[in-house]
Amino acid sequence: MEINQLSKKIENKLLKDNSIKHVKIIDNTHKHLKHNSHQKGKFHIKLEINSEILKKTNRIQSNKVIYKILSEELKTDIHSLQISFI
């Protein structure tokens, strides 16, 4: 899967959650290409999520919500995920 397809898929899945108002997806894969743990075909994604509910929730619990929504992509297309709530 290419990054544009993955980004659209991530955005669509996250926006189905009523508490999430906006998602910004940043591909940071280029920063990790020379790392020993880099896996070709997997992406390093940063998410900036606008959600008042998740922003007020315990960080572990809010991350669990996102990891659950993106569980399939984490197995197949995402190597690392950085999440910030705005």
C-alpha positions as CSV (number, residue, x, y, z in Angstrom):
1,M,0.0,0.0,0.0
2,E,1.3,3.5,-0.7
3,I,1.2,6.3,1.8
4,N,-1.7,8.2,0.1
5,Q,-4.0,5.1,0.2
6,L,-2.9,4.4,3.8
7,S,-3.5,8.0,4.9
8,K,-7.0,8.0,3.4
9,K,-7.8,4.7,5.1
10,I,-6.6,5.9,8.5
11,E,-8.5,9.2,8.2
12,N,-11.7,7.4,7.2
13,K,-11.5,5.0,10.1
14,L,-10.7,7.6,12.7
15,L,-13.4,10.0,11.6
16,K,-16.0,7.3,12.1
17,D,-15.4,7.8,15.8
18,N,-17.8,10.6,16.8
19,S,-15.4,12.1,19.3
20,I,-12.7,12.8,16.6
21,K,-13.3,16.0,14.7
22,H,-10.1,16.3,12.6
23,V,-7.0,14.2,11.8
24,K,-3.7,15.3,10.4
25,I,-1.5,12.5,9.2
26,I,2.2,13.1,8.8
27,D,4.5,10.5,7.1
28,N,7.8,10.5,9.0
29,T,9.1,7.3,7.2
30,H,11.9,9.3,5.5
31,K,13.5,10.0,8.9
32,H,13.9,6.2,9.6
33,L,15.0,4.7,6.3
34,K,18.6,4.0,7.6
35,H,17.5,2.5,10.9
36,N,18.3,-1.2,11.4
37,S,14.7,-1.8,12.4
38,H,13.2,-0.1,9.3
39,Q,10.8,-2.5,7.5
40,K,10.3,-1.8,3.8
41,G,6.6,-1.2,3.1
42,K,5.8,-0.1,6.6
43,F,5.4,3.5,7.5
44,H,6.2,5.7,10.5
45,I,3.1,7.8,11.0
46,K,2.5,10.8,13.2
47,L,-1.2,11.6,14.0
48,E,-2.5,14.9,15.3
49,I,-6.0,14.3,16.4
50,N,-8.6,16.9,17.3
51,S,-10.8,15.4,20.0
52,E,-11.8,17.1,23.1
53,I,-12.9,13.8,24.7
54,L,-9.7,12.0,24.0
55,K,-7.6,15.0,24.9
56,K,-9.2,15.0,28.4
57,T,-8.9,11.2,28.7
58,N,-5.9,9.5,30.3
59,R,-3.1,9.2,27.7
60,I,-3.0,5.4,27.9
61,Q,-6.8,5.0,27.5
62,S,-6.9,7.5,24.6
63,N,-4.0,5.7,22.8
64,K,-5.8,2.4,23.3
65,V,-8.8,3.8,21.4
66,I,-6.7,4.8,18.5
67,Y,-4.7,1.5,18.5
68,K,-8.0,-0.5,18.5
69,I,-9.4,1.5,15.5
70,L,-6.1,1.0,13.6
71,S,-5.4,-2.5,14.7
72,E,-5.4,-4.0,11.2
73,E,-3.1,-1.3,9.8
74,L,-0.7,-1.7,12.7
75,K,-0.3,-5.3,11.8
76,T,0.2,-4.7,8.0
77,D,1.2,-1.2,7.1
78,I,2.4,0.8,10.2
79,H,5.8,0.3,11.8
80,S,5.4,3.1,14.4
81,L,2.7,5.4,15.4
82,Q,3.1,8.7,17.2
83,I,-0.1,10.3,18.5
84,S,-0.8,13.7,19.8
85,F,-4.2,15.1,20.8
86,I,-5.0,18.7,20.1
